[in-house]
Each structure stands twice: as C-alpha cells, then as structure tokens.
Amino acid sequence: MSKIFYPSQEKYISSFRKTGDELTMEMEEYAKENKIPILSWQSAEFIEQLVMMINPKRVLEIGTAIAYTSIKLANRLKKKSMLHTIELSEDNILKAKEFIEKAGIGEKIKLIEGDALNVMPRLKKKYDFIFIDSDKEDYKRLFDYSMVLLKRGGVIVVDNLLWHGYAAASKVPANYKESTNHIREFNRIFIEQPNLKSTILPIGDGLGLGIKK
C-alpha cells in the first residue's frame, strides 16, 4: 500500500497522542474489529480544534458510520449548538445510536436516516460547518449540495483526499483505480471552486479544508 508519511514520522507523531477516553478506545476497537472505516485520530483531533476555534452553531456531517466523529464534534459544541448527521446503513445507525447514548450527548446530535443525496436537497437552514466522509463516487454531488447549504464564511472539511497515498501515486492497484479516479477528479473541483478558499492538508488520510467566500 502507498503511504502518505514515512513510518518513522507517523510513529513519532503518534507518540504524542494523549490517552483517549474509554468510549473513544471502545469505538476505535469496534471499528477495527468490524472493518468499519472511521476518521483517523489525527484528523479527528484537528477537526475538534477547528470546531473550538470557529464555535459553529449548526454543523452537518455526511456519513455518520458509528458516530465516532459525531460524538467528538458534539462534545466540542457549545450550549444550544447542534449537529445533524446523515447515515444510510441500518447496521451503522443502530450502533451509532448505541454509542451516542453511551456518550450522553443525544441532545446535541440529530441522526438523520437515509441517503444523503436525497436528504440534503430537503434541508432548509444553512450550516456554519460541514464535514463530508462518505462514498467517494458521490463526493462531487455531496459537495455541490454542501456549497448550497454552507453559510458565507462557513467551513467545509472533506476526508480521504489523499486516499491512502494513491491520489498522488503513479501506480495504483486495480481495486483502487476507480475510487482513486473519483478522488483525483474531486480534488481538482475542490481546489478550483471559485467561491471557496480551499487547500488539501496531509493530515490523516488527507483533509480538504475550505472557507466559503
């Protein structure tokens, strides 16, 4: 597999990670055992810091999975702020609800069940912060809907833009070629979006960060 960092660099950065709380460790272990992709801890910490700086009132997450990121974001929201998160998988929804209940922050999280491509056009109010971590082939359409829902001056973050390092690789395994092509095309669109100040950061699996002009 292609790499974004040298192993020595990743090991060095990981040495500074503070011990996570019991729920975080439980969720990471569950995701690993059940092969459920969740946000890397490095990316999660970065996004938590963004939320603390921005202090958004309304947050939209596209792709709940088991609510790993949802819980981390909601824990950083101030009183009366709200996170809406969209998930299609029934299995993930059940587990997400369980973890949200364990976290004790259900009042800050509204889990919307369904396909984000069908849900997003029905959302009326705009958001201060949007996070996309969903099926790669849908990124372009999800991004288009997100730009409509994002407030001016709002922040959008997109995960997996380096895609295990394959986005920049000259050779890509056959089973990654289609998804890599989707990511490469999306990255071009993301960076060239005229009403967005955007960049791609080598954090975790690559984070796209944009501010709506």
C-alpha positions in Angstrom: 0.0 0.0 0.0 1.2 3.5 -0.8 2.0 5.7 2.2 1.4 9.4 3.0 4.0 9.6 5.7 7.2 7.6 6.3 6.5 5.1 9.1 9.1 6.8 11.3 7.2 10.1 11.1 3.9 8.5 11.8 5.3 6.7 14.8 6.9 9.9 16.1 3.6 11.9 15.8 1.7 9.0 17.4 4.0 9.1 20.4 2.4 12.5 21.4 -1.2 11.2 21.3 -2.8 11.5 24.7 -4.6 8.5 26.0 -8.2 8.6 24.8 -11.3 8.2 27.0 -12.8 4.7 27.4 -15.6 5.3 24.8 -13.1 6.5 22.2 -11.0 3.5 22.7 -14.1 1.2 22.6 -15.2 2.8 19.3 -11.8 2.5 17.7 -11.5 -1.1 18.7 -15.1 -1.9 17.4 -14.3 -0.2 14.1 -11.1 -2.1 13.7 -12.6 -5.5 14.6 -15.6 -4.9 12.2 -13.6 -3.2 9.5 -15.7 -0.1 9.6 -13.8 3.0 8.3 -13.7 5.9 10.8 -11.8 9.1 10.9 -8.1 8.8 11.9 -7.4 10.1 15.3 -5.1 12.8 13.9 -7.9 14.1 11.6 -10.4 13.9 14.5 -8.2 16.0 16.8 -7.7 18.6 14.0 -11.4 18.9 13.3 -12.1 19.2 17.1 -9.7 22.1 17.2 -11.4 23.7 14.2 -14.8 23.5 15.9 -13.3 25.0 19.1 -11.9 27.9 17.1 -15.0 28.5 14.9 -17.7 27.8 17.5 -20.3 26.8 14.9 -24.0 26.9 15.8 -25.1 24.4 13.2 -22.9 21.5 12.0 -23.7 19.0 9.2 -21.9 15.7 9.0 -22.4 13.5 5.9 -21.6 9.9 6.8 -22.2 9.0 10.4 -20.9 5.4 10.4 -20.8 4.5 14.1 -20.8 8.2 15.2 -17.1 8.3 16.1 -16.7 11.8 14.6 -20.2 12.9 15.5 -19.5 12.4 19.2 -16.1 14.1 19.1 -17.6 17.1 17.3 -20.7 17.3 19.5 -18.5 17.2 22.6 -16.8 20.4 21.4 -20.0 22.3 20.6 -21.2 25.0 23.0 -24.6 25.1 24.6 -27.5 25.4 22.1 -25.3 24.4 19.1 -26.5 21.3 17.1 -25.0 18.6 14.9 -27.1 17.0 12.2 -25.5 13.7 10.8 -26.8 11.6 7.9 -26.3 7.8 7.6 -27.8 5.2 5.2 -26.6 1.9 6.7 -29.1 0.4 9.1 -26.4 -1.5 10.9 -24.3 1.6 11.4 -27.4 3.6 12.5 -28.1 1.0 15.3 -24.5 1.1 16.5 -24.3 4.9 16.2 -27.4 5.3 18.4 -25.9 3.0 21.0 -22.6 4.9 21.1 -24.4 8.3 21.2 -26.5 7.1 24.1 -23.3 6.0 25.9 -21.7 9.4 25.3 -24.7 11.1 26.9 -24.9 13.9 24.4 -28.0 12.9 22.4 -29.5 16.4 22.9 -26.7 17.8 20.6 -26.9 15.2 17.9 -29.8 14.6 15.4 -29.2 11.5 13.4 -31.0 11.7 10.0 -31.6 8.2 8.5 -31.4 8.0 4.7 -29.4 8.6 1.6 -27.6 12.0 1.9 -28.2 12.7 -1.8 -32.0 12.5 -1.1 -31.8 14.2 2.4 -29.7 17.2 1.6 -32.0 18.8 -1.0 -34.7 18.9 1.6 -32.7 20.7 4.2 -33.7 24.3 4.5 -31.4 26.1 7.0 -27.8 26.7 6.3 -24.8 25.4 8.3 -21.6 27.0 9.7 -19.6 23.8 9.4 -19.9 20.8 7.1 -17.9 17.6 7.2 -18.0 15.1 4.3 -16.9 11.5 4.8 -19.0 9.2 2.6 -18.9 7.2 -0.6 -16.1 8.6 -2.8 -18.2 8.3 -6.0 -20.8 10.6 -4.5 -18.3 13.3 -3.4 -19.0 15.7 -6.3 -22.7 15.7 -5.8 -22.5 15.9 -2.0 -20.1 18.8 -2.4 -22.5 20.7 -4.7 -25.3 20.3 -2.2 -22.9 21.3 0.7 -21.9 24.5 -1.0 -25.6 25.5 -1.2 -26.1 24.7 2.5 -22.9 26.3 3.7 -23.1 29.8 5.0 -20.8 32.5 3.7 -17.7 32.4 5.8 -18.6 28.8 6.8 -16.1 26.0 6.8 -16.2 22.7 4.9 -13.9 19.7 5.6 -13.7 16.6 3.4 -11.9 13.4 4.4 -9.8 10.9 2.3 -8.4 13.3 -0.3 -5.0 11.6 -0.4 -6.8 8.2 -0.4 -4.1 6.1 1.2 -1.5 7.9 -0.8 -2.9 6.7 -4.1 -4.2 10.1 -5.2 -0.5 11.1 -5.8 0.8 7.6 -6.8 2.0 6.7 -10.3 0.9 3.1 -9.8 -2.5 2.3 -8.3 -3.8 -1.3 -7.5 -6.6 -2.4 -9.7 -9.1 -2.5 -6.9 -8.4 1.1 -6.0 -8.3 2.6 -9.5 -11.9 3.7 -9.8 -12.1 5.2 -6.3 -8.7 6.9 -6.9 -10.0 8.5 -10.1 -13.1 9.8 -8.3 -10.8 11.4 -5.6 -8.4 12.9 -8.2 -11.3 14.5 -10.1 -12.9 15.7 -6.9 -9.7 17.3 -5.7 -9.4 19.3 -8.9 -13.0 20.5 -8.4 -12.5 21.3 -4.7 -9.4 23.3 -5.3 -10.8 25.2 -8.3 -14.1 26.0 -6.7 -14.4 29.8 -7.3 -16.3 30.7 -4.2 -14.2 28.6 -1.8 -10.7 29.3 -0.4 -9.5 25.7 -0.3 -6.5 23.6 0.4 -5.6 19.9 0.9 -3.7 19.1 4.1 -1.6 15.9 4.7 -3.4 15.1 7.9 -4.6 11.5 8.4 -5.8 10.3 5.0 -5.8 13.8 3.6 -8.2 16.5 4.6 -9.7 19.1 2.3 -10.3 22.4 4.1 -12.3 25.2 2.6 -13.8 28.5 3.7 -16.8 29.9 1.7 -16.1 33.3 0.3 
